[in-house]
């Protein structure tokens, strides 16, 4: 088992890639803190992990609350006696348009893409130090590797995530704490549908959500979107000891979009 006896925390774990990651890590032997604002989704993931013989605890709340973003780290470590890894997966599409931007939506996107991951990371570092090392993973995006005409605000934030990851990787490497980013391309999740349904882009892209999702998949070099499990598999590698010399990477899992 690739994560036997390890303890981890996954944010935005009630659905999509985060859910797939929490389930995958548990199957590989990890105890997992499952964090999300969606109480029903969290309960379902925890129940599935336990039904398969794994260990998990539910952590339900709003990560925009700095106290909650810190407390989930302490709760996961306290429940299982240590902390070995964190996947900061939480994020938000933000507005599509720059003209006439809704600053409330912008602020929400900043909080979920940047602020929450900083706060959770700050809380996690002492626990990883106490363990003698560990791994942190951040969800960036292909839009953090190349500009996105579709989502310039989101792209700016994900470039920020990649920069933060690379800086932390250099800062924490002497303490045997590895820090990497995963950069998914189009992935068939509920969040992809949030992206395509943003009202400030309907005029140029249309409002048939499933048709847009299908078209995005067809435009990929592999002629499809990723499945969340495919992102989880890459996350598993980056957080496991198999990636013991991978540090400061921003790994595209995108079917060749950025090739």
Backbone torsions as a table, in degrees:
resi	resn	phi	psi	omega
1	UNK	NA	130.7	-169.0
2	UNK	-79.3	-12.0	177.5
3	UNK	-131.6	30.4	-178.3
4	UNK	-56.6	128.3	176.0
5	UNK	69.4	11.0	176.2
6	UNK	-91.3	155.8	179.6
7	UNK	-123.0	131.9	-177.8
8	UNK	-141.1	170.3	178.9
9	UNK	-131.0	133.5	176.8
10	UNK	-126.1	123.5	175.9
11	UNK	-94.0	157.7	-174.8
12	UNK	52.9	49.1	-171.2
13	UNK	-101.5	8.6	-176.7
14	UNK	-83.3	-15.8	-177.4
15	UNK	-156.9	170.9	172.4
16	UNK	59.7	-139.9	-176.3
17	UNK	-63.6	-39.6	-179.9
18	UNK	-62.8	-43.1	176.3
19	UNK	-60.3	-48.0	179.9
20	UNK	-59.2	-39.9	179.5
21	UNK	-65.6	-46.5	179.9
22	UNK	-59.0	-44.0	179.2
23	UNK	-65.7	-40.6	-178.1
24	UNK	-67.2	-44.0	-179.3
25	UNK	-63.4	-40.3	179.6
26	UNK	-64.3	-40.2	178.0
27	UNK	-62.9	-27.2	-179.9
28	UNK	-90.9	9.6	171.3
29	UNK	105.5	-1.9	-178.3
30	UNK	-82.3	148.6	164.9
31	UNK	-89.5	135.1	-168.0
32	UNK	-128.6	130.5	165.8
33	UNK	-86.5	122.2	-174.3
34	UNK	-105.3	105.4	-173.0
35	UNK	-110.3	134.3	177.3
36	UNK	-173.3	162.3	174.8
37	UNK	-81.7	-16.8	-177.4
38	UNK	-86.3	96.3	-174.6
39	UNK	-60.7	-42.4	-178.7
40	UNK	-66.2	-40.9	178.6
41	UNK	-64.9	-42.5	177.6
42	UNK	-61.0	-47.0	-179.2
43	UNK	-59.8	-39.0	-179.7
44	UNK	-66.0	-41.5	179.7
45	UNK	-66.3	-45.9	179.8
46	UNK	-61.5	-42.9	179.1
47	UNK	-61.9	-41.8	-179.8
48	UNK	-64.8	-40.6	178.4
49	UNK	-63.4	-46.7	-178.2
50	UNK	-67.0	-36.8	179.6
51	UNK	-63.2	-27.7	178.7
52	UNK	-89.8	5.7	178.3
53	UNK	92.3	8.3	-178.9
54	UNK	-92.4	-178.9	-179.0
55	UNK	-120.4	133.7	180.0
56	UNK	-159.9	154.1	172.0
57	UNK	-130.0	147.5	177.4
58	UNK	-85.6	139.4	178.3
59	UNK	-132.8	94.7	-170.9
60	UNK	-106.4	125.7	177.0
61	UNK	169.4	-179.4	-176.6
62	UNK	-96.4	116.1	-177.9
63	UNK	-67.4	-11.9	174.2
64	UNK	-72.0	-13.9	173.4
65	UNK	-82.6	110.2	-176.3
66	UNK	-55.8	-37.1	179.3
67	UNK	-62.1	-44.9	178.1
68	UNK	-65.2	-42.6	-178.9
69	UNK	-60.4	-31.3	175.8
70	UNK	-82.0	-42.8	-173.3
71	UNK	-62.8	-33.0	-178.4
72	UNK	-62.2	-31.0	177.8
73	UNK	-66.3	-49.4	180.0
74	UNK	-63.1	-37.6	-179.2
75	UNK	-67.3	-43.1	178.6
76	UNK	-64.3	-45.8	-179.7
77	UNK	-65.4	-39.6	-179.7
78	UNK	-68.4	-37.5	-177.8
79	UNK	-67.5	-33.8	-173.3
80	UNK	-118.4	2.1	171.5
81	UNK	89.3	-0.8	-178.3
82	UNK	-173.4	178.9	172.4
83	UNK	-145.0	126.6	-178.7
84	UNK	-111.5	-27.6	-177.9
85	UNK	-154.3	156.6	175.1
86	UNK	-136.7	132.4	169.2
87	UNK	-110.1	105.3	174.8
88	UNK	-80.6	88.0	-173.2
89	UNK	-100.3	-14.1	-175.1
90	UNK	-59.6	144.9	178.8
91	UNK	-168.6	176.5	-177.8
92	UNK	-153.3	139.8	-177.0
93	UNK	-64.7	-30.1	-173.8
94	UNK	70.8	-177.1	-179.4
95	UNK	-75.9	151.9	175.8
96	UNK	-80.5	-41.4	-173.3
97	UNK	-91.9	153.4	170.5
98	UNK	-95.9	-42.0	176.9
99	UNK	-66.6	129.5	179.3
100	UNK	68.0	28.6	-175.0
101	UNK	-60.6	138.6	174.9
102	UNK	-85.9	108.1	-173.3
103	UNK	-68.5	-23.1	175.3
104	UNK	-66.5	-39.6	176.7
105	UNK	-68.5	-38.6	176.0
106	UNK	-59.8	-47.1	-178.4
107	UNK	-62.5	-39.4	177.1
108	UNK	-61.0	-43.2	-179.6
109	UNK	-65.8	-39.6	176.5
110	UNK	-61.2	-45.4	-179.1
111	UNK	-59.6	-45.9	-173.4
112	UNK	-81.9	-29.1	-179.4
113	UNK	-89.0	-26.5	-173.2
114	UNK	-125.5	-53.9	-172.9
115	UNK	-63.4	-49.5	-175.6
116	UNK	-61.9	-39.7	-178.5
117	UNK	-68.9	-32.5	175.8
118	UNK	-65.2	-46.0	-176.7
119	UNK	-65.1	-45.9	179.2
120	UNK	-64.3	-38.8	178.2
121	UNK	-63.8	-44.5	178.8
122	UNK	-56.1	-42.2	-179.4
123	UNK	-71.7	-30.1	-175.1
124	UNK	-78.8	-32.5	-172.5
125	UNK	-55.2	-47.2	179.3
126	UNK	-59.8	-35.7	178.8
127	UNK	-67.9	-39.5	178.1
128	UNK	-68.1	-39.0	175.1
129	UNK	-59.2	-44.1	-178.9
130	UNK	-63.4	-26.5	179.6
131	UNK	-83.4	-8.7	-177.8
132	UNK	85.4	16.0	-179.7
133	UNK	135.9	177.1	-179.6
134	UNK	166.3	-161.5	-176.0
135	UNK	-143.5	141.5	171.9
136	UNK	-124.5	139.5	178.5
137	UNK	-127.0	137.4	179.3
138	UNK	-120.4	137.5	173.8
139	UNK	-85.5	112.0	171.1
140	UNK	-99.0	-125.6	-177.3
141	UNK	-179.1	162.5	167.3
142	UNK	-59.2	-25.0	177.3
143	UNK	-73.9	-6.0	170.4
144	UNK	-94.7	0.3	178.4
145	UNK	-114.1	-26.5	177.1
146	UNK	-145.1	151.9	-177.1
147	UNK	-63.4	148.8	179.7
148	UNK	-119.9	111.9	174.7
149	UNK	-64.9	-25.4	-178.0
150	UNK	-75.6	-34.1	-172.8
151	UNK	-143.7	68.6	-175.7
152	UNK	-63.7	-35.4	179.5
153	UNK	-69.3	-46.3	176.8
154	UNK	-58.9	-43.1	-179.8
155	UNK	-60.2	-44.6	179.0
156	UNK	-58.9	-41.5	-179.5
157	UNK	-68.5	-38.7	-179.1
158	UNK	-74.0	-30.0	168.8
159	UNK	-60.9	-38.5	177.4
160	UNK	-62.6	-41.1	177.7
161	UNK	-61.1	-45.4	-179.5
162	UNK	-62.8	-41.4	177.6
163	UNK	-63.7	-40.7	177.8
164	UNK	-62.9	-43.8	179.6
165	UNK	-61.0	-47.6	-177.8
166	UNK	-65.0	-37.3	178.5
167	UNK	-69.0	-45.4	178.2
168	UNK	-63.2	-37.2	-179.8
169	UNK	-58.1	-42.9	179.8
170	UNK	-71.4	-37.9	-177.1
171	UNK	-68.3	-39.3	-172.1
172	UNK	-99.1	-7.4	-177.8
173	UNK	-55.4	-40.9	179.4
174	UNK	-60.9	-19.0	179.5
175	UNK	-98.9	13.1	177.4
176	UNK	62.9	31.7	173.1
177	UNK	-107.8	114.2	-179.6
178	UNK	-91.5	144.5	-178.3
179	UNK	-135.0	121.6	-178.9
180	UNK	-137.1	164.5	175.6
181	UNK	-120.1	145.1	170.6
182	UNK	-109.2	136.7	-172.5
183	UNK	-122.4	83.4	-179.5
184	UNK	-68.5	148.3	164.8
185	UNK	-90.7	-155.8	-179.6
186	UNK	-61.2	124.5	-176.2
187	UNK	-130.9	136.3	-173.5
188	UNK	-77.0	85.4	-177.7
189	UNK	-133.9	168.3	172.2
190	UNK	-58.3	-34.1	-179.0
191	UNK	-64.8	-34.2	177.8
192	UNK	-60.4	-37.1	179.3
193	UNK	-71.0	-31.0	173.4
194	UNK	-64.3	-42.8	178.0
195	UNK	-56.8	-51.6	-172.2
196	UNK	-76.1	-17.4	-177.6
197	UNK	-94.4	5.5	-179.0
198	UNK	-59.5	127.9	-173.2
199	UNK	-64.0	-25.9	-177.1
200	UNK	-82.7	9.3	173.5
201	UNK	-124.4	-2.4	-176.5
202	UNK	-59.9	-32.4	-176.6
203	UNK	-63.7	-31.2	-177.5
204	UNK	-101.5	-23.3	-174.6
205	UNK	-114.2	-10.3	-176.7
206	UNK	88.9	176.5	-176.2
207	UNK	-128.9	17.4	173.2
208	UNK	-87.4	95.4	-170.2
209	UNK	-59.9	-48.8	-176.3
210	UNK	-68.0	-32.3	175.7
211	UNK	-66.6	-39.7	177.4
212	UNK	-64.9	-43.5	178.0
213	UNK	-60.3	-43.6	178.9
214	UNK	-63.4	-41.3	179.9
215	UNK	-66.1	-38.1	178.3
216	UNK	-62.7	-42.8	177.3
217	UNK	-62.5	-43.4	-178.5
218	UNK	-64.2	-27.4	-179.0
219	UNK	-79.4	-13.5	178.4
220	UNK	-68.8	146.7	177.2
221	UNK	-54.2	-28.9	179.0
222	UNK	-92.0	5.2	174.1
223	UNK	63.8	28.3	176.3
224	UNK	-163.5	166.0	170.6
225	UNK	-87.4	160.9	175.5
226	UNK	-72.6	155.2	167.6
227	UNK	-91.1	145.2	179.7
228	UNK	-52.9	-33.3	179.6
229	UNK	-62.8	-29.5	179.7
230	UNK	-69.6	-33.1	174.5
231	UNK	-71.5	-41.0	179.2
232	UNK	-61.8	-36.7	178.4
233	UNK	-62.3	-42.0	177.6
234	UNK	-67.5	-39.3	177.4
235	UNK	-62.0	-41.1	177.7
236	UNK	-57.2	-46.6	178.7
237	UNK	-59.5	-48.7	-175.1
238	UNK	-65.5	-29.9	-179.0
239	UNK	-90.5	-13.6	-176.7
240	UNK	-88.0	169.0	178.5
241	UNK	-68.8	-13.5	176.3
242	UNK	-63.5	-24.1	179.2
243	UNK	-101.2	35.6	-171.7
244	UNK	-62.5	-19.7	178.0
245	UNK	-116.6	17.7	175.4
246	UNK	-99.2	114.1	-175.3
247	UNK	-148.0	131.0	-179.7
248	UNK	78.5	17.2	-179.1
249	UNK	-86.8	151.2	170.8
250	UNK	-123.9	93.9	-169.0
251	UNK	-87.7	115.5	174.5
252	UNK	-73.1	133.4	171.1
253	UNK	-126.5	80.0	-161.0
254	UNK	-139.1	10.1	179.3
255	UNK	67.5	10.4	178.9
256	UNK	103.8	8.0	-178.3
257	UNK	-56.1	-39.1	-176.3
258	UNK	-98.2	9.4	-174.6
259	UNK	-68.0	NA	NA
